[in-house]
Amino acid sequence: MRPLRLLRSWAHRLLGTRFLALLRKEVEQILRDRQLVKLLLIPPTLQLLVYGFALNPDVRFLPLGVVDQSLGASSRELVAALTENQVFLGAAHPRSDRDLARLVERGSLTAGLVIPPTFRRDLAKGGPAEVQVFIDGVDANTAGIANGYIQQILRRFRPESAATPARPPPVTAAVTFLYNPGLRSSWFFVPGVMGLVLTLIASLVSAVSLVREKDTGTLEQLLMTPASAWEILLAKIAPLFVLLQVDVALALVLGRTVFGLPFRGNLPLFLLLSGLYLFVGIGIGTLLATVCRSQQQVLLTAFFVNLPLVQTSGAIAPIESMPLFFRSLSLLNPLRHYITIVRGMQLKGVGLEALWPHALALLLMAMALMAFSASRFRSQLS
């Protein structure tokens, strides 16, 4: 019976007049602050759209220079195979390989192709035909992707004009892409950007709203009231939590309507786990507010906190591509766990049976952050 009595006592205190008065005060303050409401709705929408379209690892329309010394039908078919999918764009036809190398050196071309005079004859004999490729390696990521495209196109190249048909490869594979059949890069980036935006907005807005009360002196008046620290914090968090949940719903709608991103999971469970992560973001902002004395300090400190969270979360770059130390360190990153939840529920449709370790990690982090913030709340003015 003791747990029931404690639960009734907690509910009575939660719904008591002090908490309701604080909650009403925070709601009225937010409704009067139209700039804050716009900050919670407009920037997340714009950031999701901009990042969803801008963050794209696919490369297209790379300028390609060709030196065709064969001047045959087979060489023309090879150039057509490289340019027909719009990955490469036939931009120049220099007279020699030296001129081609010079154009790549100047940055006018990303890649160059030299087709030797023996190209048609080698294909006619059924043997391998060699070509020379120049790739600008200044941008290592683009160079690697361009090299992969060229190698793939050359392996699949089968000239129709060759007298002897090329030998088929000894092993063929039937590949099926699960969860993202069209290989849309936006399906990978949009869930990550969704977690990124929620982290920035939740931490910054909660921190700035608390520090603003420090600057105006109203926070000191609140701390002198009979209300406990957790009642003041909860009253401040509740309205922000509701508005941030609107951001979550808005992100789902934009992902579906603009990027065609499916949602294959359980929606109530998704909103519940998203709400859990919002408590983590608000907890980070509240903790920042307890250690900072001005809004300028909050913005600078949030930059040094949020940037490592984003970089080690897998939102932009896969975690598997990171060094072992950072892969292990990312287990302490709440954004990594939330992005795994978002991608798992949106794309794969998995439930809590697969995502419970990440949900448990978010729960523990939210409890730790909120408890530590509450303990520092009354001592922050000292």
HUGI-V242290 format. One record per residue. N is the residue number from 1. RES is the residue in one letter. PHI is phi in whole degrees, -180 to 180 (NA if undefined). Layout:
N:RES:PHI
N:RES:PHI
This chain:
1:M:NA
2:R:-61
3:P:-60
4:L:-67
5:R:-65
6:L:-65
7:L:-66
8:R:-64
9:S:-64
10:W:-65
11:A:-66
12:H:-64
13:R:-70
14:L:-65
15:L:-94
16:G:-71
17:T:-67
18:R:-66
19:F:-65
20:L:-64
21:A:-66
22:L:-65
23:L:-65
24:R:-63
25:K:-63
26:E:-69
27:V:-63
28:E:-64
29:Q:-67
30:I:-68
31:L:-65
32:R:-74
33:D:-89
34:R:-66
35:Q:-64
36:L:-66
37:V:-62
38:K:-65
39:L:-64
40:L:-81
41:L:-112
42:I:-76
43:P:-59
44:P:-59
45:T:-65
46:L:-66
47:Q:-65
48:L:-64
49:L:-69
50:V:-65
51:Y:-68
52:G:-63
53:F:-88
54:A:-80
55:L:-79
56:N:-144
57:P:-76
58:D:-71
59:V:-113
60:R:-143
61:F:58
62:L:-75
63:P:-66
64:L:-120
65:G:-105
66:V:-128
67:V:-111
68:D:-99
69:Q:-92
70:S:-88
71:L:53
72:G:-128
73:A:-66
74:S:-65
75:S:-68
76:R:-66
77:E:-66
78:L:-65
79:V:-63
80:A:-65
81:A:-65
82:L:-77
83:T:-107
84:E:-73
85:N:-91
86:Q:68
87:V:-72
88:F:-114
89:L:-123
90:G:-65
91:A:-105
92:A:-154
93:H:-133
94:P:-67
95:R:-81
96:S:-139
97:D:-68
98:R:-68
99:D:-64
100:L:-64
101:A:-62
102:R:-67
103:L:-67
104:V:-67
105:E:-64
106:R:-75
107:G:90
108:S:-72
109:L:-126
110:T:-88
111:A:-143
112:G:-136
113:L:-127
114:V:-116
115:I:-103
116:P:-72
117:P:-64
118:T:-85
119:F:-60
120:R:-65
121:R:-68
122:D:-65
123:L:-66
124:A:-65
125:K:-79
126:G:81
127:G:-93
128:P:-71
129:A:-112
130:E:-96
131:V:-132
132:Q:-112
133:V:-126
134:F:-107
135:I:-133
136:D:-73
137:G:-97
138:V:-62
139:D:-91
140:A:-63
141:N:-66
142:T:-64
143:A:-63
144:G:-65
145:I:-67
146:A:-63
147:N:-63
148:G:-63
149:Y:-63
150:I:-63
151:Q:-63
152:Q:-66
153:I:-66
154:L:-66
155:R:-66
156:R:-92
157:F:-69
158:R:-132
159:P:-69
160:E:-76
161:S:-88
162:A:-71
163:A:-68
164:T:-108
165:P:-65
166:A:-69
167:R:-70
168:P:-72
169:P:-65
170:P:-66
171:V:-131
172:T:-120
173:A:-127
174:A:-97
175:V:-100
176:T:-121
177:F:-94
178:L:-88
179:Y:71
180:N:-146
181:P:-60
182:G:-84
183:L:52
184:R:-78
185:S:-66
186:S:-64
187:W:-68
188:F:-86
189:F:-81
190:V:-61
191:P:-60
192:G:-67
193:V:-66
194:M:-61
195:G:-66
196:L:-61
197:V:-65
198:L:-63
199:T:-64
200:L:-64
201:I:-68
202:A:-63
203:S:-72
204:L:-70
205:V:-66
206:S:-65
207:A:-69
208:V:-65
209:S:-65
210:L:-73
211:V:-67
212:R:-61
213:E:-69
214:K:-63
215:D:-64
216:T:-83
217:G:89
218:T:-73
219:L:-67
220:E:-63
221:Q:-65
222:L:-65
223:L:-69
224:M:-88
225:T:-79
226:P:-69
227:A:-65
228:S:-77
229:A:-64
230:W:-71
231:E:-67
232:I:-66
233:L:-63
234:L:-64
235:A:-65
236:K:-77
237:I:-76
238:A:-57
239:P:-64
240:L:-64
241:F:-62
242:V:-65
243:L:-66
244:L:-70
245:Q:-66
246:V:-63
247:D:-62
248:V:-62
249:A:-63
250:L:-64
251:A:-65
252:L:-63
253:V:-65
254:L:-65
255:G:-61
256:R:-76
257:T:-80
258:V:-90
259:F:-104
260:G:67
261:L:-75
262:P:-77
263:F:-130
264:R:-111
265:G:-102
266:N:-90
267:L:-65
268:P:-59
269:L:-65
270:F:-63
271:L:-65
272:L:-65
273:L:-69
274:S:-65
275:G:-62
276:L:-63
277:Y:-70
278:L:-62
279:F:-63
280:V:-65
281:G:-63
282:I:-66
283:G:-63
284:I:-63
285:G:-65
286:T:-65
287:L:-65
288:L:-62
289:A:-68
290:T:-78
291:V:-109
292:C:-109
293:R:-109
294:S:-150
295:Q:-67
296:Q:-64
297:Q:-64
298:V:-63
299:L:-65
300:L:-69
301:T:-68
302:A:-63
303:F:-62
304:F:-75
305:V:-88
306:N:-74
307:L:-62
308:P:-63
309:L:-61
310:V:-69
311:Q:-68
312:T:-106
313:S:-96
314:G:85
315:A:-70
316:I:-111
317:A:-114
318:P:-61
319:I:-65
320:E:-64
321:S:-86
322:M:-87
323:P:-62
324:L:-59
325:F:-61
326:F:-74
327:R:-64
328:S:-71
329:L:-66
330:S:-67
331:L:-65
332:L:-91
333:N:-94
334:P:-65
335:L:-65
336:R:-61
337:H:-66
338:Y:-70
339:I:-64
340:T:-62
341:I:-65
342:V:-62
343:R:-66
344:G:-66
345:M:-81
346:Q:-73
347:L:-93
348:K:-100
349:G:73
350:V:-78
351:G:-115
352:L:-67
353:E:-64
354:A:-102
355:L:-106
356:W:-62
357:P:-63
358:H:-72
359:A:-65
360:L:-65
361:A:-62
362:L:-64
363:L:-62
364:L:-65
365:M:-67
366:A:-64
367:M:-63
368:A:-66
369:L:-66
370:M:-68
371:A:-65
372:F:-68
373:S:-65
374:A:-65
375:S:-69
376:R:-91
377:F:-64
378:R:-80
379:S:-95
380:Q:-73
381:L:-85
382:S:-79
